[in-house]
């Protein structure tokens, strides 16, 4: 009996509290509903923007194909990048525009677009490609020291990415021009190890053979090797 009385008392207390606070509860429920609606609309718009951006990029590429061009025009790509900033299509558009400028020999503008990508989309999976693009632009402009620094940054900090062999090969080529054959040979060997069945690996192997023929002392000099991850393997230290 006492239990029933206690139960009723608690129930009455709950009802009383609800009556006193029903306006706040009502406002809270409405607020949550409004927030949910706003979030839903935002996510829908985000998804819709992604779709529209992809369609715009595809349209630019299709127009180029109809005109007989090898790819979308730089102007069309830059428009997609500007109109749909932040979308996946915009990221691709910036990289493609940079590639167009590079192909046309306009290396300063190509570098500017690659650097824009790095500023705006630093978390993208394509950062490695943009870094390689910046290095290649500096290389093409004859800024050898800056190019070496840029390639070396990729080798040192992005060694497991797909662009690492290309950066190593380019760095080896620049070291070869600077008459640093041992450094060049080591990098070519690493590329040959990392890309054993690829064209770049084959080219690196030929360059390495040419260096060995030109500098016989390299044959006896122990080369650096790389692990499967792409990192250089330290040379063993002789025990005393």
BAFI-3210 file (N, C-alpha, C; in Angstrom, 3 decimals, decimal comma, padded with zeros to 6 digits):
// residues 240
n [1|2|3|4|5|6|7|8|9|10|11|12|13|14|15|16|17|18|19|20|21|22|23|24|25|26|27|28|29|30|31|32|33|34|35|36|37|38|39|40|41|42|43|44|45|46|47|48|49|50|51|52|53|54|55|56|57|58|59|60|61|62|63|64|65|66|67|68|69|70|71|72|73|74|75|76|77|78|79|80|81|82|83|84|85|86|87|88|89|90|91|92|93|94|95|96|97|98|99|100|101|102|103|104|105|106|107|108|109|110|111|112|113|114|115|116|117|118|119|120|121|122|123|124|125|126|127|128|129|130|131|132|133|134|135|136|137|138|139|140|141|142|143|144|145|146|147|148|149|150|151|152|153|154|155|156|157|158|159|160|161|162|163|164|165|166|167|168|169|170|171|172|173|174|175|176|177|178|179|180|181|182|183|184|185|186|187|188|189|190|191|192|193|194|195|196|197|198|199|200|201|202|203|204|205|206|207|208|209|210|211|212|213|214|215|216|217|218|219|220|221|222|223|224|225|226|227|228|229|230|231|232|233|234|235|236|237|238|239|240]
n.u [000,836|001,883|003,825|002,298|001,283|003,592|004,412|002,319|002,684|005,204|004,538|002,661|004,378|006,021|004,192|003,374|005,816|006,146|003,940|004,657|006,918|006,356|006,370|009,088|009,965|008,523|009,542|012,188|011,914|010,947|013,126|015,117|013,994|014,086|016,856|017,591|016,333|017,659|020,300|019,847|019,053|021,416|023,273|022,052|022,256|025,011|025,626|024,203|025,607|028,059|027,305|026,466|028,894|030,484|029,066|029,467|032,224|032,402|030,936|032,610|034,777|033,519|032,751|035,235|036,052|034,228|035,081|037,430|039,653|042,364|041,754|039,789|039,402|041,650|040,461|037,783|038,161|039,205|037,000|035,175|036,582|036,454|033,690|032,742|034,168|035,936|034,715|035,054|035,283|036,221|038,764|039,994|039,771|041,479|043,993|044,042|043,955|046,386|048,038|047,473|048,541|051,224|051,778|051,501|053,741|053,713|055,069|055,241|052,497|051,444|052,770|051,686|049,025|049,340|050,379|048,232|046,421|047,703|047,467|044,682|043,664|044,970|044,604|043,967|044,043|045,614|047,798|050,473|050,811|050,482|052,667|054,757|054,227|054,799|057,556|058,437|057,773|059,510|061,869|061,636|061,819|064,422|065,266|067,240|068,325|066,104|064,341|065,629|065,441|062,649|062,040|063,487|062,125|059,789|060,857|061,871|059,676|057,369|057,663|056,327|054,349|052,750|054,086|056,697|058,778|059,071|059,921|062,363|063,734|063,868|065,326|067,709|068,506|069,049|071,132|072,978|073,502|074,783|077,167|077,376|077,732|077,555|075,462|073,400|073,444|072,683|070,026|068,849|069,125|067,435|064,974|064,804|064,579|062,148|060,322|060,214|059,027|058,202|058,174|059,583|061,294|062,849|064,091|065,538|067,282|068,829|070,033|071,554|073,331|074,718|076,000|077,672|079,332|080,542|081,750|083,839|084,588|082,265|081,276|082,484|081,783|079,625|076,213|073,277|070,298|066,752|063,940|060,929|058,981|059,934|061,727|065,118|067,555|069,614|073,189|075,100|076,832|080,153|081,245|083,278]
n.v [-001,208|001,179|001,406|001,873|004,377|005,881|005,598|006,908|009,427|010,155|010,062|012,120|014,209|014,268|014,890|017,392|018,790|018,677|020,169|022,674|023,206|022,903|024,749|025,360|022,810|022,398|024,453|023,555|021,117|022,013|023,564|021,585|020,196|022,154|022,548|019,996|019,987|022,085|021,079|018,828|020,027|021,390|019,274|018,042|020,042|020,195|017,698|017,965|020,060|018,821|016,974|018,698|019,981|017,868|017,266|019,647|019,553|017,252|018,106|020,109|018,570|016,978|018,877|019,602|017,248|017,103|019,280|018,343|018,619|017,605|017,622|019,168|022,725|025,137|027,456|026,636|024,720|026,238|027,786|025,895|025,211|027,628|028,141|025,976|025,670|023,740|021,316|017,871|017,774|020,330|020,216|018,360|019,835|022,035|020,762|019,671|021,987|023,114|021,158|021,544|024,115|023,495|021,675|023,398|024,873|027,011|027,575|029,201|029,890|027,338|026,416|028,199|027,314|024,706|025,319|026,718|024,636|023,201|025,019|025,267|022,677|020,951|018,596|016,727|013,649|013,922|015,496|014,780|014,654|017,345|018,485|017,296|018,482|021,203|021,001|020,062|022,240|024,225|022,982|022,933|025,630|026,128|026,549|025,189|024,605|025,145|023,299|020,886|020,953|020,800|018,319|016,664|017,018|015,593|013,010|012,616|013,001|011,961|009,336|006,939|007,406|007,419|009,148|009,182|007,553|008,982|011,471|010,747|009,864|012,236|013,825|012,397|012,829|015,585|015,652|014,254|016,078|017,969|016,838|014,832|011,886|009,574|010,061|010,353|007,803|006,152|006,984|006,312|003,553|003,001|003,726|001,821|-000,452|000,027|000,191|-002,165|-003,471|-001,478|001,269|003,514|002,417|000,812|002,765|004,066|002,019|001,849|004,378|004,146|002,123|003,455|005,414|003,831|002,820|005,139|006,106|004,178|003,751|003,762|001,225|-000,299|001,114|000,951|000,884|002,736|001,250|000,553|000,039|-002,058|-000,149|002,081|003,675|004,670|002,206|002,066|001,987|-000,735|-000,504|-000,965|-003,259|-002,691]
n.w [000,000|000,934|-001,012|-003,298|-002,725|-002,643|-005,296|-006,648|-005,629|-006,700|-009,376|-009,454|-008,849|-011,088|-013,108|-012,182|-012,385|-015,165|-016,045|-015,102|-016,556|-019,214|-021,315|-021,700|-022,368|-024,712|-026,334|-026,434|-027,783|-030,240|-031,015|-031,326|-033,443|-035,436|-035,651|-036,527|-039,018|-040,316|-040,387|-041,954|-044,377|-044,966|-045,322|-047,497|-049,406|-049,569|-050,671|-053,050|-054,218|-054,652|-056,595|-058,669|-059,177|-060,120|-062,430|-063,836|-064,268|-065,820|-068,024|-069,006|-069,831|-071,755|-073,653|-074,583|-075,830|-077,933|-079,360|-080,211|-078,644|-076,453|-073,758|-071,110|-071,379|-069,972|-068,986|-068,592|-066,619|-064,504|-063,974|-062,979|-060,684|-059,282|-059,063|-057,620|-055,256|-052,860|-053,325|-054,464|-057,219|-057,778|-056,688|-058,403|-060,731|-060,293|-060,206|-062,789|-064,340|-063,625|-064,701|-067,424|-067,855|-067,395|-069,453|-071,592|-071,296|-069,622|-066,993|-064,577|-064,075|-063,869|-061,586|-059,743|-059,619|-058,656|-056,149|-055,107|-054,829|-052,787|-050,711|-050,394|-050,241|-048,386|-046,990|-048,837|-050,729|-052,903|-052,473|-052,740|-055,541|-056,161|-054,815|-056,233|-058,674|-058,136|-057,644|-060,149|-061,755|-060,784|-061,452|-064,269|-064,770|-064,400|-061,825|-060,072|-057,445|-055,799|-056,843|-056,219|-053,432|-053,196|-054,431|-052,719|-050,355|-050,877|-051,174|-048,592|-046,857|-047,959|-048,720|-049,136|-050,921|-054,189|-055,864|-055,094|-056,374|-058,828|-057,900|-056,753|-059,030|-060,568|-058,809|-058,766|-061,410|-061,375|-059,512|-060,980|-063,029|-061,515|-061,156|-059,202|-058,983|-057,314|-055,500|-057,354|-058,554|-056,386|-055,978|-058,447|-058,302|-056,154|-057,258|-059,286|-057,700|-056,410|-058,476|-060,103|-062,294|-063,949|-066,371|-065,502|-063,610|-065,287|-066,883|-064,899|-064,218|-066,560|-066,571|-064,276|-065,028|-067,047|-065,550|-063,946|-065,903|-066,779|-064,501|-063,118|-060,454|-059,004|-059,072|-057,133|-054,913|-052,177|-052,673|-051,572|-050,274|-050,366|-048,223|-048,354|-047,845|-048,995|-047,693|-047,135|-046,375|-043,609|-043,826|-042,634|-039,512|-038,773|-036,334|-033,448]
ca.u [000,000|002,815|004,484|001,367|001,193|004,851|004,368|001,404|003,292|006,230|003,851|002,111|005,484|006,460|003,172|003,438|007,013|005,891|003,019|005,366|008,016|005,990|006,745|010,494|010,070|007,990|010,535|013,350|011,571|010,881|014,488|015,793|013,433|014,608|018,275|017,641|015,941|018,748|021,411|019,438|019,105|022,826|023,877|021,469|022,853|026,403|025,612|023,735|026,708|029,043|026,764|026,522|030,300|030,918|028,429|030,125|033,536|032,164|030,491|033,794|035,551|032,748|032,841|036,570|036,078|033,475|035,910|038,637|040,772|042,749|041,186|039,023|040,202|042,080|039,451|036,631|038,571|039,319|035,632|034,644|037,288|035,972|032,246|032,419|035,318|035,742|034,191|036,040|035,464|037,058|040,143|040,500|039,852|042,694|045,145|044,013|044,328|047,841|048,640|047,352|049,544|052,549|051,899|051,643|055,017|053,533|055,441|054,863|051,070|051,248|053,229|050,715|047,847|049,731|050,505|046,863|045,865|048,304|046,902|043,242|043,267|046,151|044,258|043,579|044,890|046,426|048,833|051,735|050,868|050,677|054,047|055,594|053,998|055,568|058,970|058,674|057,715|060,776|062,869|061,488|062,223|065,856|065,546|067,738|068,436|064,747|063,766|066,243|064,817|061,261|062,059|064,000|061,043|058,907|061,598|062,050|058,439|056,261|058,389|055,460|053,314|053,001|054,963|058,054|059,772|059,300|060,729|063,718|064,358|064,159|066,410|068,918|068,895|069,655|072,434|073,867|073,909|075,687|078,374|077,343|077,306|077,201|074,111|072,486|073,387|071,898|068,607|068,404|069,005|066,229|063,822|064,769|064,087|060,761|059,468|060,950|058,369|057,671|059,030|060,479|062,327|063,740|064,881|066,492|068,312|069,725|070,825|072,515|074,356|075,537|076,868|078,693|080,295|081,259|082,535|084,111|084,716|080,943|080,994|082,956|081,167|078,399|075,063|072,191|069,132|065,514|063,060|059,682|058,185|060,517|062,694|066,483|068,030|070,937|074,302|075,527|078,006|081,089|081,453|084,695]
ca.v [000,000|002,313|001,484|002,507|005,790|006,488|005,625|007,965|010,708|010,423|010,350|013,470|015,170|014,353|015,629|018,785|019,388|018,809|021,283|023,919|023,405|022,443|025,735|025,137|021,532|022,594|025,234|022,703|020,157|022,759|023,948|020,392|019,907|023,156|022,235|018,803|020,372|022,891|020,168|018,009|020,861|021,665|018,068|017,832|021,029|019,801|016,592|018,490|020,838|017,859|016,429|019,747|020,211|016,749|017,444|020,772|019,090|016,321|018,907|020,772|017,549|016,570|019,955|019,528|016,091|017,473|020,233|017,654|018,943|016,451|017,719|020,385|023,944|025,669|028,421|025,887|024,068|027,262|028,196|024,851|025,340|028,829|028,058|024,872|025,529|022,828|020,017|016,967|018,179|021,531|019,764|017,783|020,913|022,818|019,968|019,568|023,297|023,218|020,283|022,206|025,182|022,876|021,136|024,542|025,533|028,184|026,988|030,017|029,740|025,954|026,375|028,943|026,466|023,615|025,898|027,010|023,357|022,876|025,921|025,073|021,278|020,319|017,272|015,878|012,498|014,276|016,455|014,332|015,076|018,798|018,737|016,935|019,505|022,397|020,691|019,985|023,602|024,872|022,295|023,387|027,041|026,231|026,865|023,872|024,439|025,064|022,025|019,824|021,018|020,340|016,865|016,006|017,035|014,465|011,780|012,486|013,055|011,301|008,248|005,804|007,804|006,976|010,099|009,094|007,137|010,066|012,486|010,192|009,863|013,627|014,277|011,760|013,508|016,864|015,370|013,857|017,323|018,676|016,017|014,072|010,596|008,557|010,378|010,045|006,358|005,587|007,281|005,490|002,181|002,943|003,740|000,508|-001,404|000,327|000,075|-003,204|-003,873|-000,292|001,991|004,401|001,566|000,406|003,944|004,280|000,997|002,224|005,526|003,645|001,405|004,462|006,046|002,854|002,738|006,414|006,254|002,808|003,677|003,544|-000,208|-000,823|001,879|000,293|001,785|002,714|000,466|000,999|-000,993|-002,123|001,066|003,177|004,400|004,164|001,301|002,538|001,090|-001,316|000,073|-002,025|-003,409|-002,586]
ca.w [000,000|001,003|-002,314|-004,235|-002,386|-003,092|-006,760|-007,054|-005,278|-007,706|-010,635|-009,333|-008,914|-012,479|-013,837|-011,750|-013,006|-016,590|-016,240|-014,829|-017,502|-020,553|-022,324|-022,005|-023,072|-026,051|-027,073|-026,659|-028,833|-031,498|-031,369|-031,847|-034,761|-036,365|-035,867|-037,370|-040,377|-040,887|-040,675|-043,088|-045,583|-045,236|-045,889|-048,827|-050,305|-049,788|-051,621|-054,324|-054,781|-055,153|-057,843|-059,681|-059,515|-060,965|-063,738|-064,511|-064,724|-066,932|-069,172|-069,553|-070,536|-072,930|-074,642|-075,168|-076,719|-079,132|-080,109|-080,640|-077,755|-075,643|-072,418|-070,856|-071,466|-068,684|-068,531|-068,083|-065,373|-063,466|-063,634|-062,092|-059,404|-058,595|-058,791|-056,712|-054,350|-051,734|-053,761|-055,057|-058,615|-057,783|-056,447|-059,657|-061,730|-060,034|-060,642|-064,253|-064,884|-063,440|-065,708|-068,733|-067,919|-067,495|-070,809|-072,504|-071,035|-068,762|-065,707|-063,423|-063,789|-063,407|-060,192|-058,935|-059,412|-057,748|-054,809|-054,659|-054,383|-051,492|-049,702|-050,194|-050,054|-047,785|-046,477|-049,964|-051,048|-054,065|-052,087|-053,315|-056,947|-056,199|-054,411|-057,372|-059,683|-057,766|-057,859|-061,593|-062,296|-060,429|-062,272|-065,657|-064,848|-064,169|-060,417|-059,687|-055,995|-055,250|-057,296|-055,415|-052,105|-053,312|-054,665|-051,517|-049,370|-051,199|-050,865|-047,144|-046,064|-048,650|-049,373|-049,447|-051,878|-055,566|-056,564|-054,559|-057,380|-059,785|-057,223|-056,632|-060,364|-060,927|-057,929|-059,279|-062,655|-061,025|-058,904|-062,073|-063,687|-060,597|-061,038|-057,949|-059,528|-056,314|-055,025|-058,455|-058,719|-055,293|-056,216|-059,576|-057,812|-055,333|-058,170|-059,937|-056,707|-056,071|-059,664|-060,832|-063,538|-064,621|-067,319|-064,764|-063,039|-066,372|-067,238|-063,809|-064,349|-067,660|-066,129|-063,302|-065,784|-067,729|-064,551|-063,565|-067,012|-066,856|-063,279|-062,655|-058,997|-058,418|-059,037|-055,851|-053,821|-051,747|-052,856|-050,600|-050,679|-049,736|-047,701|-049,126|-047,636|-049,751|-046,886|-047,269|-045,330|-043,170|-044,028|-041,347|-038,875|-038,401|-034,886|-033,078]
c.u [000,868|003,502|003,594|001,287|002,436|004,872|003,490|001,997|004,353|005,597|003,277|003,204|005,956|005,470|003,205|004,621|006,798|004,996|003,738|006,397|007,657|006,342|008,211|010,697|009,616|008,994|011,768|013,107|011,539|012,287|015,254|015,297|013,975|016,063|018,417|017,308|017,057|019,922|021,084|019,527|020,544|023,497|023,345|022,101|024,311|026,481|025,202|024,836|027,777|028,599|026,873|027,965|030,825|030,332|029,098|031,487|033,390|031,755|031,679|034,636|034,850|032,827|034,193|036,664|035,362|034,301|037,210|039,848|041,096|042,179|040,431|039,935|040,542|041,039|038,245|036,950|038,650|037,942|034,984|035,277|036,773|034,511|031,906|033,568|034,985|035,234|035,323|036,328|036,360|038,524|040,754|040,693|041,122|043,919|045,200|044,401|045,834|048,572|048,579|048,402|050,944|052,791|052,126|052,963|054,907|053,790|055,108|053,380|050,751|051,638|052,231|049,484|048,166|049,825|049,143|046,211|046,403|047,777|045,470|042,861|044,408|045,859|043,889|044,555|045,831|047,503|050,180|051,896|051,116|052,107|055,015|055,449|054,787|057,052|059,316|058,655|059,007|061,914|062,840|061,903|063,712|066,222|066,025|067,785|067,061|064,086|064,322|065,620|063,396|061,191|062,492|062,942|060,078|059,577|061,660|060,743|057,228|056,780|057,506|054,380|053,725|053,955|056,420|059,072|060,079|060,171|062,174|064,444|064,766|065,314|067,741|069,426|069,573|071,012|073,453|074,382|074,899|076,978|078,486|076,888|076,896|075,789|073,075|072,309|072,520|070,401|068,063|068,211|067,733|064,967|063,687|064,251|062,594|059,815|060,081|060,335|057,842|058,677|060,028|061,623|063,335|064,657|065,942|067,626|069,317|070,616|071,915|073,656|075,286|076,497|077,992|079,767|081,156|082,179|082,785|084,206|083,370|080,640|081,391|082,358|079,829|077,218|074,074|071,061|067,907|064,720|061,806|058,818|058,724|061,539|064,092|066,852|069,414|072,016|074,760|076,795|078,910|081,284|082,939|085,278]
c.v [001,254|002,526|002,184|004,001|006,528|006,633|006,754|009,334|011,098|010,785|011,757|014,524|015,365|015,165|017,114|019,499|019,628|019,998|022,621|024,235|023,051|023,449|025,545|023,845|021,668|023,355|024,388|021,708|020,822|023,126|022,766|020,042|020,867|022,864|021,024|019,123|021,144|022,006|019,310|018,774|021,127|020,464|017,798|018,783|020,689|018,697|017,076|019,292|019,927|017,296|017,453|020,013|019,112|016,863|018,559|020,357|018,132|017,070|019,592|019,785|017,115|017,605|019,925|018,372|016,398|018,392|019,598|017,961|017,733|016,463|019,017|021,607|024,443|026,622|027,708|025,232|025,070|027,765|027,179|024,986|026,525|028,706|027,014|024,594|024,606|021,463|019,168|017,347|019,405|021,163|019,215|018,872|021,742|022,060|019,855|020,885|023,504|022,365|020,882|023,304|024,590|022,347|022,239|025,287|026,773|027,742|027,868|029,877|028,322|025,843|027,074|028,098|025,292|024,127|026,280|025,735|023,010|023,770|025,556|023,647|020,455|018,898|016,299|014,723|012,798|015,306|016,073|014,772|016,573|019,164|018,415|017,972|020,768|022,169|020,678|021,366|024,363|024,292|022,833|024,838|027,242|026,616|025,583|023,663|024,309|023,741|020,866|019,783|020,455|018,831|016,120|015,978|015,881|013,150|011,543|012,337|012,395|010,060|007,076|006,154|007,443|007,889|009,972|008,608|008,232|011,156|012,011|010,250|011,277|014,167|013,670|012,447|014,841|016,678|014,976|015,096|018,108|017,895|015,368|012,649|009,573|008,797|010,024|008,543|005,702|005,789|006,459|004,038|002,014|002,912|002,377|-000,564|-001,220|000,093|-000,968|-003,564|-002,691|000,363|002,887|003,599|001,129|001,559|004,220|003,266|001,329|003,394|005,074|002,916|002,378|005,140|005,101|002,729|003,998|006,608|004,863|002,675|003,431|002,057|-000,795|-000,079|001,262|001,240|001,694|001,862|001,016|-000,193|-001,043|-000,876|002,244|003,978|003,820|003,271|001,757|001,503|000,536|-000,671|-001,048|-002,050|-003,335|-003,951]
c.w [000,000|-000,332|-003,326|-003,994|-002,884|-004,596|-007,261|-006,779|-006,302|-009,034|-010,623|-009,450|-010,356|-013,292|-013,488|-012,396|-014,496|-016,870|-016,072|-015,921|-018,948|-021,648|-022,728|-022,781|-024,520|-026,917|-027,408|-027,769|-030,195|-031,966|-031,959|-033,241|-035,804|-036,692|-036,785|-038,814|-041,064|-041,278|-041,889|-044,397|-045,977|-045,901|-047,294|-049,826|-050,608|-050,834|-053,007|-055,013|-055,358|-056,501|-058,966|-060,126|-060,431|-062,363|-064,531|-065,055|-065,904|-068,192|-069,834|-070,351|-071,816|-074,033|-075,343|-076,161|-078,024|-080,019|-080,602|-079,797|-076,884|-074,231|-072,257|-070,901|-070,065|-068,114|-067,927|-066,749|-064,227|-063,040|-062,695|-060,713|-058,597|-058,186|-057,736|-055,757|-053,179|-052,116|-054,353|-056,507|-058,716|-057,566|-057,736|-060,710|-061,543|-060,525|-062,162|-064,913|-064,765|-064,466|-067,098|-068,895|-068,105|-068,905|-071,830|-072,296|-070,185|-067,318|-064,496|-063,060|-063,310|-061,940|-059,275|-058,642|-058,494|-056,309|-054,239|-054,122|-052,992|-050,383|-049,361|-049,815|-049,469|-047,299|-047,600|-050,156|-052,212|-053,746|-052,695|-054,760|-057,056|-055,811|-055,553|-058,485|-059,399|-058,038|-059,344|-062,238|-061,995|-061,259|-063,704|-065,837|-064,574|-062,748|-059,729|-058,180|-055,344|-055,628|-056,479|-054,021|-052,148|-053,544|-053,397|-050,416|-049,609|-050,816|-049,360|-046,380|-046,720|-049,383|-049,767|-050,468|-053,301|-056,321|-056,129|-055,594|-058,398|-059,174|-057,079|-057,980|-060,760|-060,089|-058,384|-060,535|-062,356|-060,361|-059,976|-062,800|-062,830|-060,363|-059,651|-058,289|-058,484|-055,770|-056,094|-058,603|-057,638|-055,517|-057,376|-059,138|-056,985|-056,200|-058,858|-058,992|-056,432|-057,240|-060,610|-062,178|-064,344|-065,542|-066,596|-064,140|-064,083|-066,781|-066,171|-063,883|-065,444|-067,269|-065,158|-064,014|-066,500|-066,756|-064,134|-064,643|-067,080|-065,659|-062,680|-061,142|-058,319|-058,250|-057,698|-054,665|-053,464|-051,880|-051,706|-051,149|-049,970|-049,262|-048,558|-048,978|-048,424|-048,972|-047,086|-046,100|-044,900|-043,446|-042,680|-040,829|-038,396|-036,890|-034,575|-032,691]
res [x|x|x|x|x|x|x|x|x|x|x|x|x|x|x|x|x|x|x|x|x|x|x|x|x|x|x|x|x|x|x|x|x|x|x|x|x|x|x|x|x|x|x|x|x|x|x|x|x|x|x|x|x|x|x|x|x|x|x|x|x|x|x|x|x|x|x|x|x|x|x|x|x|x|x|x|x|x|x|x|x|x|x|x|x|x|x|x|x|x|x|x|x|x|x|x|x|x|x|x|x|x|x|x|x|x|x|x|x|x|x|x|x|x|x|x|x|x|x|x|x|x|x|x|x|x|x|x|x|x|x|x|x|x|x|x|x|x|x|x|x|x|x|x|x|x|x|x|x|x|x|x|x|x|x|x|x|x|x|x|x|x|x|x|x|x|x|x|x|x|x|x|x|x|x|x|x|x|x|x|x|x|x|x|x|x|x|x|x|x|x|x|x|x|x|x|x|x|x|x|x|x|x|x|x|x|x|x|x|x|x|x|x|x|x|x|x|x|x|x|x|x|x|x|x|x|x|x|x|x|x|x|x|x|x|x|x|x|x|x]
***
